């Protein structure tokens, strides 16, 4: 699963992802991981993250 990280202009500049064997991740864990990844991306985006190769300022 992956979630976008946006830059100051609201464009996607990066992503956070998590992967692993599906038999190790029951549905409940996937829901929790997705929620936590989305929260992490929101926090990073809120700090004004900009990728060094991006023209997104």
Secondary structure, 3 states (H helix, E strand, C coil): CEEEEECCCCCEEEEEECCCCHHHCCHHHHHHHHHHHHHHHHHHHHCCCCCCCCCCC
